[in-house]
Amino acid sequence: MGKINVGRVILGGLVAGVVVNIGEFVLNDPVLGQDWAAAMQSLNRSEFSGNAITLFIVLGFILGIASVWTYAAIRPRFGAGPKTALCAGLLVWFFSYFYAGIGIYAMGLFPTKLAVAPILWGLVQVPLATVAGASLYKEA
């Protein structure tokens, strides 16, 4: 069992982060943009600022890196390839989208659509991003 190739984790993670950020843009602007604007207005809050969007983009790249790192960490046990990358992506999805999304849903701050759609969207997006990023991962 070798050491994790950090350079390849970052490279693959950045690719995964691009996939995540493109997916998040599509979901939260053209698909749910009007719903988000209405929900924020109902809470007497402004729409998302440039600083918030920048933070979300950075977090998308961090999520991508974490996904590929998870793949690299479980790869010795599960073997290299897309099946292992899907497992890593589903694990990351569970702890990032599902766990947080269910909490947001339970609080009832946003309409059900805004709480549930990202969970379901992420169920596809994060594993696909992980597979894309993991395809670049190689041991040293």
N, C-alpha and C positions, 0 to 999 in steps of 0.2 A: 504494500500500500504506500504510494508515493505522496508527496506533499501536493497541496492544491496549487495550481498554476495561477497565481494572482493576476498576472497580466492578461491571461486568456479569460479569466472571470470578468475582469473589467471590460475587455473588448466585447465579449458576448453579452455582458450585462448592459452595455450601452446600446447594442442592437436591440436587446429585449426592451430596454427603456424607450427606444424610438417607437417600437410596436405599441407599447402601453400608452405612450403620449399621443400617438395618432388615434388610437382607439378611444382614449378619454376625450379628446377633442370632438370626435364624431358623436360620441354619446352625449356629451354635455353642452354642445353648441347646437348643431342642427337637429339632433333628436330630442333632447330635453331642455334646450335653451329657454324656451318660453315658459315651461313649467318651473324652471329654477328662478326665473325673473319674478313670476307670480308668487312663488313661495317666499322668496326673500322680501318682496314687498309686503306680504301679509305679516311678516315678522318685524316690519319697520326697519329693514336692513337694506343697504344698497346692494347693487349687483356686485359680483366678484371683481375686486380691484386687480390692477396689474401685478401688485405684490403677491396677492393670493394665487394668481395664475402662475407666476414665476415659481412660487413655492410648490404648487402642484406638479409643475414640470420637473423640478429637481427631485421631488419625491417619486415621480414616475421612473426616473433613471435609477434612483436608489432601489426601488422595487425590482427593476430589471437586474441590477447587480446582485441583489439578495436572491433572486430566483436562480440565476446561474450559479451562484455560490452554493445554494442548496443542492442543485444538480451535481456539482463537483463533489460535494460532501457525501452524497448518497451513491454516487457512481461506483465506487469500489464494491459496495454491497449488492447493488441492483444491476450493475453492468452499464456500459455505455450505450447510448442510443435514445431515440425519441420516446420510447415507453418510459424510461427512467426520467426523462425531461418532463413528460406529462405528469408523472407522480410528483416531481418537485414542484411543478407549476400548480398542481391541485393543492399541495400543502401550503404553498405561499398564498394562494387564493383564499384558503380557509382562514388563515390567520390575519389576512389583510382585508379582504372584501366581505367574506361571510360573517366573521366575528364582529367586525365593526358595523357592518350593515344591519345586522340583526339588532344590535344595540340602538342604532339610530331609528329603526322601525319601532322598537319597543317604546322609545321615548315619545313617539308620536309628534315630533316637531315638524315633519314634512309629510306631504301626501304619500300614500303607499307606493305609488308609481316611482317617486323619487328615492324612496328607500330600497325598493326591491329591484328596480331596473339595473342599478349598478352592480348588485350582487350577481344577477344572472349574466349580465354583460361580461363581468370579470371572470365568470366561470369559463367562458370561451377565450377571452382576451389573454389572461395571465398564462394559462397553459400553452397557448400558441406562441406568446412572446418568449416563454421559457424554452420551447423547442427551437425557435429561431436563434436565440442567444446560445443555447447549449450546442447547437450545430457547429459553432466556432471553437468550442472548448476542447482542448487537448492537454493531456498531462505533459509535464516538462520532459 
